């Protein structure tokens, strides 16, 4: 069985990798333009209505 230090090191490595991937995804998403559907939802979300066509 692993000792506590090895488990904590593995958890820290996983957390660091997860944070790095999330930051990378945010940077890429911020640089890409909106797709057609995303732009439609963004625009329609600014003025809420009972139904959308």
C-alpha positions in Angstrom: 0.0 0.0 0.0 1.2 3.5 -0.8 2.2 5.8 1.9 0.4 9.1 2.5 3.2 11.2 0.9 3.0 9.3 -2.5 -0.8 9.7 -2.5 -0.6 13.4 -1.8 2.0 13.8 -4.5 -0.1 12.0 -7.1 -3.1 14.1 -6.1 -1.1 17.4 -6.5 0.1 16.3 -9.9 -3.4 15.5 -11.0 -4.7 18.8 -9.7 -1.9 20.8 -11.4 -2.5 19.0 -14.7 -6.3 19.5 -14.5 -5.8 23.3 -13.8 -3.4 23.6 -16.6 -5.8 22.0 -19.1 -8.7 24.2 -17.9 -6.6 27.3 -18.3 -5.5 26.2 -21.8 -9.1 25.5 -22.8 -10.1 29.0 -21.5 -7.4 30.7 -23.5 -8.3 28.8 -26.7 -12.0 29.5 -26.2 -11.3 33.2 -25.6 -9.4 33.5 -28.9 -12.0 31.6 -31.1 -15.0 33.4 -32.6 -18.5 32.4 -31.8 -20.1 29.8 -34.0 -23.5 30.5 -35.6 -25.5 28.7 -32.9 -23.6 30.3 -30.1 -24.0 33.7 -31.5 -27.8 33.1 -31.9 -28.1 31.9 -28.2 -26.0 34.8 -27.0 -28.1 37.4 -28.9 -31.5 35.8 -27.9 -30.4 35.4 -24.3 -30.0 39.2 -24.0 -33.7 39.7 -24.6 -35.6 36.8 -23.0 -38.9 35.8 -24.5 -41.5 33.0 -24.0 -40.5 31.1 -27.1 -37.9 31.3 -30.0 -38.3 30.3 -33.6 
